[in-house]
């Protein structure tokens, strides 16, 4: 993502949103050079996240996100995930706390050297399942209070 795309996020947060997230799938997004396998894995992960967390976003994993300070200070202490589940955890808590979130389509170009491998897919899957269990009634059975 080029710096000029980040400016889009900053301009949207000024429109009375608490959080603005970049998206490779939202309206207006342009994605170049993304291999088919990466597209399929990304879509699959998004479907899993929608099923487990009912988040309305088309792309939770694009790293560019802009927060108002009060929103970040409220949800960051509650985030208990690292790695692939971090963004999902952050957005889930933000949604649960009623923050106004806008997803903005960006221009994005896939670069060679992706870290997404076969093993990564399993790690991503397990990370979001673990996160879902943390926020479910099963957390009491698992000793999570």
Secondary structure as UniProt FT lines:
FT   HELIX           3..13
FT   TURN            14..16
FT   STRAND          19..23
FT   TURN            27..28
FT   STRAND          30..32
FT   HELIX           36..53
FT   STRAND          65..67
FT   HELIX           69..75
FT   HELIX           76..78
FT   HELIX           83..85
FT   HELIX           86..96
FT   TURN            97..98
FT   STRAND          101..105
FT   STRAND          107..109
FT   HELIX           118..134
FT   HELIX           138..141
FT   TURN            142..143
//
